[in-house]
């Protein structure tokens, strides 16, 4: 996988100055290697997505995160095709709630793969457990079949709480390699992180910077001054030093570069602990996975302001 990640098309040429993400080895059957710092595309409008992804690839990102519910998979695919990077960088997408169920998931996956213009999707996640519908166990079995057929490299989940993880592990006998969760300094979900670690599941943090209070907190500001970096870089380094994948999002090239450069220094154990201590179980910015019941259809996402 490392050779694939580091492949460079004629359009994207690696220079000595180009930024490179650290990597993690996952606990899947193939022991896949994933770039630890990815580029997130949530709430990037379709008309801006191709440009943003092309810029991210040129900077050095080799991991792109999207979802069917973001309604920009096709533009991500256009960027991959235009740069010659389709099939040569890590691509993650996710299954919408309204597409859950064994047969529905199989159909939805093929649609996502078509839009992304790739033969193999590196990681395919169940976006939410959506327990009210009761389909997440059979949906997980569909993802395992797609993995066995060779069209998904790594099946995984997103927003799964320990009770949902237990359900699919007991039903299928297999744990996901990755659980993508809302994690940031003021909402770090320590109980869920502990459960994931105990079962060999790597946490991938979405909304990794949280909101203003996270990067404006005293421990983060102090660490930024001590290391001569930005508060956002401190928070991202907190994630990566503690073994999480991160997918920060920005449409601004300078911020994209700073995010990818965040692994160039190390926080001390005391600094990591001080940021850990910021956790507030009520500081989430996303929904509660146990009660989230939105369909993620286009109309639903549009009404909620996500697209």
Buried (B, 14 or more C-beta within 10 A) or exposed (E): BEEEBBBBBEEBEEEEEBBBBEBBEBBBEEEBBBBBBBBBBBEBBBEEBBBBBBBBBBBBBBBBBBBBBBBBBBBBBBBBBBBBBBBBBBBBBBBBBBBBBBEBBBEBBEEBBEBBBBEBBBBBBBBBBBBEBEBBBBBBBBBBBBBEEEBBBBBBBBBBBBEBBBBBBEEBEBBBBBBBBBBBBBBBBEEBBEBBEEBEBBBBBBBBBBEEBBBEBEBBEBBBEEBEBBBBBBBBBBBBBBEBBBBBBBBEEEBBBBBBBBBEBEBEEEBBEBBBEBBEEEBBEEEEBEEBEBBBBBEBBEEEEBB
